[in-house]
Structures are given as C-alpha cells and as structure tokens.
Amino acid sequence: MTLHYSATSPYVRKAMILLHETGMLDSVTLAPSMGTPVDPGTMPVGANPLGKIPALERDDGCTLYDSRVICQYLAAQATKGPALYPAAPALWETLTLEATGDGILDAAILMRYETALRAPEQQSAAWIEGQWQKIARSLTALETRWMAHLEGPLTMGSIAVGCALTYLDFRHADRDWRASHPTLAAWEAKFAARDSAKATVPPAA
C-alpha cells in the first residue's frame, strides 16, 4: 500500500499513529505530498480527486481517502495492538469523539488558510473568530463530558483529539487553549508521551 502523506498534516498523523500502535508501519510506502486549496502542488489528485491527504492506494481495491475511512480500513487489517474501534455500543462514542477531533481540525485549518492564503484585505476577522468558537465549544465539551472516555483505553477517538490538540499548539499557540482547560491539558500531556505520538510530532513550522 502507498500512503500519500505530509508530516505536518494532522489527518495524516492520525493514520501514522495507528500504524505505530498496531505495528503496521512496514505495511505502507510513504509518498510525500504537498499542496493547498489554491495550488494542488504534488497532491495525489489522480488518486483522490478532492486533492487531499491522506490517501491510501491499495493493490487490491480503490484508493481510500478521508482519514476516518483510512483509519477504519487499517484498523480492520491490524492483528495486534489496541482495539481502536471497539464494538458497539462503545463504537458510537468512539466515532463521535473522532468526529469531534476532526471537527476541531477542520475549523483550525480554515483559520490557518484564512491568514496564510488570503491577502490581508480579503481576510475576515469574523470568519476566523467564528471558526475559533467552534473549537472553543468543542474543547469545553471535551473537558466537561468526554474525559472518562479519553482516560480509558486508547481509541481512534482519543487519537483524533490528541492530534487536534497538538495542531492547535502547532498553528494557533497564541490562543492558549490550555489555560481554560486544565484537565484536558493534563490528558494531552499523557497522550503526547506515548511512543507513537512522539514519533509523529509535526516538524517545527
């Protein structure tokens, strides 16, 4: 299998952490890809018409894209490591938590694009703040309603949240999300200490 990836993509990082946790890293060949919504660059548009990563090319089937699809596929192939997608009814909590982590990432990346890809006179402070409010509400929900799940066995839900929090530090450190979410910050510190997390930390900007 070939995984189109970038070391700075938090969506790719989800899949990479899964590969580390399940001992499957040698099962994929990594193909570096770079691009933006306004310049696809080397993004695998032939494999994924949306021009996004990760994209997982398989010898025996269609190319998979969207990190949630790829992670479910890889987890189904795993023969060791944690059960990252537990059986129902716990599955529904895991999937909702994964969607929450990915939603934080979606909003954080839109904030990044607004300032990195648009000229100053085209940028909307209201748009940026609107995206941050999605993140702020999600962080509060995690802090107040999801800590029991996060403190339990590792799942793709907790991996997604961990990747989202790292991305906030990576691109939006000035927002200092930790100051008002001490319990979540303490959990993130434990997540960041995992070997799989340390091996996939995005490079300095």
C-alpha positions in Angstrom: 0.0 0.0 0.0 1.1 3.6 -0.6 0.1 6.3 1.8 0.2 9.8 0.4 1.2 12.0 3.3 2.7 15.1 4.8 4.4 15.2 8.2 2.6 18.4 9.0 -0.9 17.1 8.3 -2.8 16.2 11.4 -5.2 14.0 9.4 -2.2 12.0 8.2 -0.8 11.9 11.7 -4.0 10.0 12.8 -3.1 7.2 10.4 0.6 7.3 11.3 -0.2 6.9 15.0 -2.5 4.0 14.2 0.3 2.3 12.1 2.8 2.8 15.0 0.3 1.5 17.6 -0.6 -1.6 15.6 2.9 -2.4 14.3 1.8 -1.9 10.7 4.3 0.8 9.7 6.1 -1.6 7.4 2.9 -2.4 5.5 2.9 1.0 3.8 5.1 3.0 1.5 5.1 6.7 2.3 4.7 9.1 -0.7 5.3 12.8 0.3 2.7 15.2 -1.0 2.3 19.0 -0.7 -0.3 21.5 -1.8 -3.1 23.9 -0.8 -6.7 24.5 -1.9 -5.4 27.2 -4.4 -2.4 25.1 -5.6 -2.7 21.3 -5.6 1.1 21.1 -6.0 2.0 17.4 -5.6 -1.3 16.4 -4.0 -2.4 13.0 -5.4 -5.3 14.3 -7.5 -5.2 11.2 -9.7 -5.8 9.0 -6.7 -8.1 11.4 -4.8 -10.0 13.9 -6.9 -10.5 16.1 -3.9 -6.8 16.7 -3.8 -6.5 15.9 -0.1 -4.3 13.7 2.1 -4.1 11.1 3.4 -4.9 8.9 0.5 -4.2 5.2 0.6 -3.6 3.4 -2.6 -4.2 -0.3 -2.5 -3.2 -3.1 -4.9 -6.5 -4.9 -4.5 -9.1 -2.1 -4.5 -9.9 1.5 -4.9 -7.8 4.3 -3.4 -9.2 5.2 0.0 -9.4 8.8 1.2 -10.6 10.7 4.2 -8.7 9.9 7.3 -11.7 8.3 9.0 -12.1 5.8 6.1 -8.4 5.0 6.0 -8.1 4.6 9.8 -11.1 2.2 9.9 -9.6 0.2 7.0 -6.2 0.0 8.6 -7.6 -0.9 12.0 -9.6 -3.8 10.3 -6.3 -5.1 9.0 -4.5 -5.0 12.3 -3.6 -8.3 14.0 -2.1 -6.7 17.2 -2.3 -3.6 19.2 -5.3 -1.9 20.8 -8.8 -2.3 19.5 -9.0 1.3 18.2 -12.6 0.9 17.1 -14.4 -1.1 19.8 -17.6 -3.0 19.3 -20.9 -1.2 19.8 -22.2 0.4 21.9 -18.8 1.9 22.7 -18.2 2.3 19.0 -20.7 5.1 18.8 -18.8 7.1 21.4 -15.5 6.5 19.7 -16.8 7.6 16.3 -18.4 10.7 17.8 -15.2 11.6 19.6 -13.2 11.1 16.4 -15.7 13.4 14.6 -15.2 16.0 17.3 -11.4 15.8 17.0 -11.7 16.1 13.2 -14.2 19.0 13.5 -11.7 20.9 15.6 -9.1 20.3 12.9 -11.4 21.4 10.2 -12.0 24.7 11.9 -8.4 25.2 12.9 -7.2 24.6 9.3 -9.8 27.0 7.9 -8.4 29.6 10.3 -4.9 28.9 9.1 -5.9 29.1 5.4 -7.7 32.5 6.0 -4.4 34.1 7.1 -1.9 32.1 5.1 -3.6 32.0 1.7 -5.7 35.2 1.6 -4.4 38.8 1.2 -4.8 40.9 4.4 -7.6 43.0 2.8 -9.5 39.8 1.9 -9.3 38.3 5.4 -12.4 38.2 7.7 -11.8 38.6 11.4 -15.4 37.5 12.0 -14.8 34.3 10.0 -11.7 33.5 11.9 -13.4 34.1 15.2 -16.4 32.0 14.1 -14.2 29.1 13.4 -12.5 29.5 16.8 -15.8 29.5 18.6 -16.5 26.0 17.1 -13.1 24.9 18.6 -13.8 26.6 22.0 -17.2 24.9 22.3 -15.7 21.5 21.4 -12.9 21.9 23.9 -15.4 22.7 26.6 -17.4 19.7 25.7 -14.3 17.5 25.9 -13.3 19.0 29.3 -16.8 18.6 30.8 -18.3 15.5 29.1 -15.7 13.3 27.5 -12.8 12.9 30.0 -14.0 9.4 31.1 -13.7 8.2 27.5 -10.4 9.9 26.9 -8.9 8.4 30.1 -10.0 4.9 29.1 -8.3 2.6 26.6 -6.8 4.2 23.5 -9.3 4.5 20.6 -9.3 6.4 17.3 -11.5 8.9 19.1 -8.7 9.7 21.6 -6.1 9.7 18.8 -8.1 12.2 16.8 -8.5 14.5 19.8 -4.8 14.2 20.6 -3.9 15.1 17.0 -6.3 18.1 17.1 -4.8 19.5 20.3 -1.3 19.1 19.0 -2.3 21.0 15.9 -3.7 23.8 18.0 -0.3 24.1 19.6 1.4 23.9 16.2 -0.6 26.6 14.4 -2.6 28.5 17.0 -0.4 28.6 20.1 -1.4 32.2 20.7 -4.9 31.1 21.6 -3.5 29.2 24.6 -6.3 26.6 24.8 -4.7 25.0 27.9 -5.3 27.9 30.2 -9.0 27.3 30.4 -9.0 23.5 30.0 -6.5 22.2 32.6 -8.0 18.6 32.8 -7.8 18.3 29.0 -4.3 19.7 29.0 -3.2 17.2 31.6 -4.6 14.4 29.5 -2.9 15.7 26.3 0.5 15.6 28.1 0.0 11.9 28.8 -1.1 11.3 25.2 2.0 13.2 23.9 4.2 10.9 26.0 3.2 7.8 24.0 5.9 6.5 21.7 3.5 6.7 18.7 2.8 10.4 19.5 6.5 11.3 19.9 7.4 9.6 16.6 4.8 11.6 14.7 5.2 15.1 16.2 4.9 17.6 13.3 8.2 19.4 12.4 8.7 23.0 13.5 6.8 25.5 11.3 
